[in-house]
Amino acid sequence: MPKLIILGSSYAVPNKTHENTHMAVVGQERALMIDCVSNPIVRMEEAGLPLNSLTDLIMTHFHPDHISGVPLLLMGMWLLGRKRPLNIYGLPHVVDRMEHLMDDYGWQLWPNFYPVEFHRIPEQERAPVMSCDEFRVFTSPVKHFIPNIGVRVDFPLSKKSFVYSSDTEPCPSLVRLAQGVDILFHEATVVSIEPTVSAMGHSSAYQAGDIAREAGAKLLYLIHYPSQGFNDASIIPQAQKAFDGEVRLAVDLMEINF
């Protein structure tokens, strides 16, 4: 049975119990990581996710709290003897920069390096990214202050689905991507007395609830929320003001079976 592991739930500044937001979809044949931060090998070990099981990686956007762990992941798996190919997906804006970054690290000179194939995702709604028997992945552009994508994963055998908003202001493309979804993981970066006020490229918990309501989501998980000196559970009532369904808080290393 495929499952989702929340590898991190924090916004840009993590703490000892909340790593930056990233996650993994794990099936029998393939395992997909969505974003990659910090030292991913340590977190994968904590999650019981074997390094060699990872087949695919999506980079949502080129901000360090979302993709800074990619070079360490690539190097660490090479040093541990990986031979299996790895597919990496992202918008052209992201893939170009990651390739240049890896070139700066001189990875062409690392001997006996395993195959890595970069795939450029078109900046269009419901772009098909990858598909296997257990899950199918689509992305749509969302509204951040650099090019960014939200991610939808459908599980054809169970007919379940989830969407991860990534960093975004409220936007119609995300509502369409999340239409009828079973679980919406929506960022809740903005903490404000006025819950409808958003910061550039981010959303409040109230706005996350509003998106869940518009999309007809069955369950809302708040994610990418402040974790430094903040009572994180206090954002749930904000979302409940806009969304009549169940609202929960995503926490590090939680697992959901699909």
TAJOHU-V257717 format. One line per field, one symbol per residue. ss: DSSP state (A for helix, B for strand, O for the rest). phi: phi as a letter, one per 30 degrees, with the letter a starting at -180 (. if undefined). burial: I if it has 24 or more other C-alpha atoms within 12 Angstrom, else O. Layout:
ss: ???
phi: ???
burial: ???
This chain:
ss: OOBBBBBBOBOOOOBOOBOBOBBBBBOOOOBBBBOOOOOAAAAAAAOOOOAAAOOBBBOOOOOAAAAOOAAAAAAAAAAOOOOOOBBBBBBAAAAAAAAAAAAAOOAAAOOOOOOBBBBBBOOOOOBBBBBOOOOBBBBBBOBOOOOOBBBBBBBOOOOBBBBBOOOOBOOAAAAAAOOOOOBBBBBBOBOOOOOOOOOOOOOBAAAAAAAAAAAOOOBBBBBBBOOOOOOAAAAAAAAAOOOOOBBBBOOOOOBBBO
phi: .dbccddabdddcdbdcbdedaabcccdcbbccciabhcddddddddicdedddcbbccdaccddbbdddeddddddddcidbddbcbcadeeddedddddddddiddcddhdddbccbcdddbdhddcaabdcabbbbbdbcccbeabcbcbccddchcabbcdhdadeadddeddceiddbccbdbddcbdcdcdcceibbcdedddddedddiddbccdbhcdbcibddddddeddddcbdddbbcdbdidbbdb
burial: OIIIIIIIIIIIIIOOOIIIIIIIIIIOOIIIIIIIIIIIIOIIOOIOIOIIIIIIIIIIIIIIIIIIIIIIIIIOIIOOOIOOOIIIIIIIIIIOOIIOOIOOOOOOOOOOOIOIOIIIIIIOIIIIIIOIOIIIIIIIIIIIOOIIIIIIIIIOOOOIIIIIIIIIIIIOIIIIIIIIIIIIIIIIIIIOOOIIOIOOIIIIIIIIIIIIIIIIIIIIIIIIIIIOOOOIOOIIIIIIOIIOIIIIIIIIIIOIOI
